[in-house]
C-alpha cells in the first residue's frame, strides 16, 4: 500500500470552497507521475460512520514553451485561467481564478462557471445562494 506523502488537518469555519496547497518545504511532485489525493470530512467525531470521503487523481505536468508564452501574453487572470483550462490544467485554472476571485466578481463568476462545467452544480448553486444572501438587492419601482 502506498504511503501518504502528506497528511494534514484543516479547520474549516464556514461552508464553501476550500483551497489547499502543499507546504513550500514539501517535496516537489514528479512530472508525469499520477498521484491520488483524498479528503475525509469529519462531521461528528463521535460517529465516524457519518464521515464523508472523496478521492481523485492529479498529475504534475511540464508546461510547453508555447503555453508559457500564451500565459505571459495574457492580459488578465481570467484570460490566463481560460488558457490553462483549455490546456487541460484545471487545477491551475481554479487556482488562478481563486487568487483574485474574492476581489473580482467576474473572476469569481468564472470560477463558479468552471466548476459548473465539470458537474459541481450543487456546490456552485450553494455558493451563489450564499452570495445572494450576503448581498441582497433592492429594487425600487416608480409609479
Buried (B, 14 or more C-beta within 10 A) or exposed (E): EEEEEEEEEEEEEEEEBEEEEEEEEEEEBEEEEEEEEEEEEEEEEEEEEEEEEEEEEEEEBEBEEEBEEBBEEBEEBBBBBBBBBEBEBBEBBBBBBBBBBEEBEEBBBBBBEBBBEEEBEEBBEBBBEEEEEEEEEEEEEEE
